[in-house]
Amino acid sequence: MSNVYRVDGAPVGGATTVSFGERFQSSEQFDHIFKEGMSLVERTASYLDGPGRKEAKGLAGGVGVLYATESMRLTTRLLDLASWLLIRRALREGEITEEEARKKRRRVKLQAFGRPSHVKGYSELPSGLQNLIEESFQLHDRISQIDRILTSPSAAEAPEAAVNPVAHQVGLLQRAFAAKVS
């Protein structure tokens, strides 16, 4: 059995690792999520500066405080999501390196504050704000899931045994028997 290698350096017949991150960033799906995220940021700013401001003035006591609290949480969540999207786009466009993207990403907090729908008075908030909050959590959930995939150790970085222990053992056997036959 001879050692034959493909152009990319992997052994012929060996597994090829495809980077989800690279594929995702250059896909239409990323473009769609990017546009969706930026659109949500714009719609939220427009709502909070316009109709939301007028609606907030008519809210009584605790609901007014809840409106202020939830609008600030919404704004913070959207700024984090927009930062994540902009970092990924900059990486795709070659404006920053992978290492720079990792450093910048560490500063972005994709933590989800608890869903406010169970909070007393939430149902009294204007429907416009409620809708934006729900949309932001849906986008947050999708981006968080993608981020977990992108930041988990890739198969290319992990040792072969950690990726597929059976394939690792088969490879050891093949190399052992190939050495004796040669």
C-alpha positions as CSV (number, residue, x, y, z in Angstrom):
1,M,0.0,0.0,0.0
2,S,1.6,3.2,-1.1
3,N,1.1,6.6,0.5
4,V,-0.8,8.6,-2.1
5,Y,-1.9,12.1,-1.3
6,R,-4.4,14.5,-2.9
7,V,-3.5,18.0,-4.0
8,D,-4.8,19.4,-0.7
9,G,-2.3,17.2,1.2
10,A,-4.9,14.7,2.6
11,P,-4.4,11.0,2.0
12,V,-6.4,9.6,-0.9
13,G,-9.5,7.9,0.5
14,G,-9.2,10.0,3.7
15,A,-11.9,12.3,5.0
16,T,-12.0,15.9,3.8
17,T,-13.0,18.6,6.3
18,V,-15.2,21.4,5.0
19,S,-15.2,24.6,7.0
20,F,-18.7,25.5,7.8
21,G,-17.6,29.1,8.7
22,E,-16.0,29.8,5.3
23,R,-18.9,28.3,3.4
24,F,-21.5,30.0,5.5
25,Q,-19.9,33.5,5.3
26,S,-19.8,33.3,1.5
27,S,-23.4,32.0,1.2
28,E,-26.7,33.6,0.4
29,Q,-27.9,32.5,3.8
30,F,-25.3,34.8,5.5
31,D,-26.4,37.6,3.2
32,H,-30.0,37.0,4.1
33,I,-29.3,37.0,7.9
34,F,-27.1,40.1,7.5
35,K,-29.8,42.0,5.7
36,E,-32.4,40.8,8.1
37,G,-30.3,41.8,11.1
38,M,-29.5,45.3,9.7
39,S,-33.1,45.8,8.7
40,L,-34.3,44.9,12.2
41,V,-31.8,47.4,13.7
42,E,-33.1,50.2,11.4
43,R,-36.8,49.3,12.0
44,T,-36.2,49.3,15.8
45,A,-34.4,52.7,15.7
46,S,-37.2,54.1,13.6
47,Y,-39.9,52.7,15.9
48,L,-38.2,53.8,19.1
49,D,-37.6,57.4,17.7
50,G,-41.1,57.7,16.3
51,P,-44.2,55.7,17.2
52,G,-42.6,54.1,20.2
53,R,-41.7,57.4,21.8
54,K,-45.3,58.6,21.5
55,E,-46.7,55.3,22.8
56,A,-44.3,55.3,25.7
57,K,-45.6,58.7,26.9
58,G,-49.0,57.2,27.3
59,L,-47.9,54.3,29.5
60,A,-48.7,54.5,33.2
61,G,-46.2,53.8,36.1
62,G,-44.7,50.4,36.1
63,V,-45.5,49.8,32.4
64,G,-43.5,52.9,31.5
65,V,-40.5,51.6,33.5
66,L,-40.9,48.2,31.8
67,Y,-41.0,49.9,28.4
68,A,-37.7,51.7,29.2
69,T,-36.1,48.6,30.5
70,E,-37.2,46.4,27.6
71,S,-36.3,49.0,24.9
72,M,-32.8,49.3,26.4
73,R,-32.4,45.5,26.4
74,L,-33.7,45.3,22.9
75,T,-31.2,48.0,21.8
76,T,-28.3,46.2,23.5
77,R,-29.2,42.8,22.0
78,L,-29.4,44.3,18.5
79,L,-26.1,46.1,18.9
80,D,-24.4,42.8,19.8
81,L,-26.1,41.0,16.9
82,A,-25.1,43.8,14.5
83,S,-21.5,43.7,15.8
84,W,-21.4,40.0,15.2
85,L,-22.7,40.3,11.7
86,L,-20.3,43.1,10.9
87,I,-17.3,41.2,12.2
88,R,-18.3,38.2,10.0
89,R,-18.8,40.3,7.0
90,A,-15.4,42.1,7.5
91,L,-13.8,38.7,7.7
92,R,-15.5,37.5,4.5
93,E,-14.4,40.7,2.7
94,G,-10.8,40.2,3.8
95,E,-10.9,43.4,5.8
96,I,-9.7,41.6,8.9
97,T,-7.9,38.4,9.6
98,E,-9.2,35.3,11.4
99,E,-7.3,36.3,14.5
100,E,-8.6,39.8,14.5
101,A,-12.1,38.5,14.1
102,R,-11.6,36.2,17.1
103,K,-10.4,39.1,19.2
104,K,-13.3,41.3,18.2
105,R,-15.8,38.5,18.7
106,R,-14.6,38.0,22.3
107,R,-15.9,41.5,23.0
108,V,-19.3,40.8,21.7
109,K,-21.7,39.4,24.3
110,L,-24.3,37.1,22.7
111,Q,-26.0,36.4,26.0
112,A,-29.7,36.3,26.0
113,F,-31.5,38.1,28.8
114,G,-34.5,36.2,29.9
115,R,-37.5,36.4,27.6
116,P,-39.7,39.2,29.0
117,S,-43.1,37.8,28.0
118,H,-43.6,36.3,31.4
119,V,-42.9,39.6,33.2
120,K,-45.8,41.4,34.9
121,G,-47.1,44.1,32.6
122,Y,-45.4,42.8,29.4
123,S,-48.8,42.3,27.7
124,E,-49.6,46.0,28.3
125,L,-46.5,47.1,26.3
126,P,-47.3,48.4,22.8
127,S,-47.5,45.6,20.3
128,G,-44.9,47.3,18.1
129,L,-42.3,46.9,20.9
130,Q,-43.4,43.4,21.6
131,N,-43.0,42.4,18.0
132,L,-39.5,43.9,17.7
133,I,-38.5,42.1,20.9
134,E,-39.7,38.7,19.6
135,E,-38.0,39.3,16.2
136,S,-34.8,40.2,18.0
137,F,-34.9,37.0,20.1
138,Q,-35.5,34.9,17.0
139,L,-32.5,36.4,15.2
140,H,-30.5,36.1,18.4
141,D,-31.3,32.4,18.7
142,R,-30.2,31.8,15.0
143,I,-27.0,33.8,15.3
144,S,-26.1,32.2,18.7
145,Q,-26.5,28.7,17.1
146,I,-24.4,29.7,14.2
147,D,-21.8,31.2,16.5
148,R,-21.6,28.0,18.5
149,I,-20.9,26.0,15.4
150,L,-18.3,28.5,14.2
151,T,-16.5,28.7,17.5
152,S,-16.4,25.0,18.3
153,P,-13.2,23.2,17.5
154,S,-13.2,22.2,13.9
155,A,-12.3,18.7,12.7
156,A,-9.2,20.2,11.1
157,E,-7.9,21.5,14.4
158,A,-8.9,18.5,16.5
159,P,-6.8,15.4,16.6
160,E,-8.0,12.6,14.3
161,A,-8.8,10.3,17.3
162,A,-11.1,13.0,18.8
163,V,-12.9,13.4,15.6
164,N,-13.5,9.8,14.8
165,P,-11.8,7.2,17.0
166,V,-12.8,4.3,14.8
167,A,-11.2,5.8,11.7
168,H,-8.1,6.6,13.8
169,Q,-7.8,2.9,14.8
170,V,-8.4,1.7,11.3
171,G,-5.7,4.1,10.0
172,L,-3.3,2.8,12.6
173,L,-4.0,-0.8,11.5
174,Q,-3.6,0.1,7.8
175,R,-0.3,1.8,8.5
176,A,0.9,-1.2,10.6
177,F,0.1,-3.7,8.0
178,A,1.3,-1.6,5.1
179,A,4.7,-1.3,6.9
180,K,5.0,-5.1,7.2
181,V,4.0,-5.8,3.6
182,S,6.5,-3.3,2.1
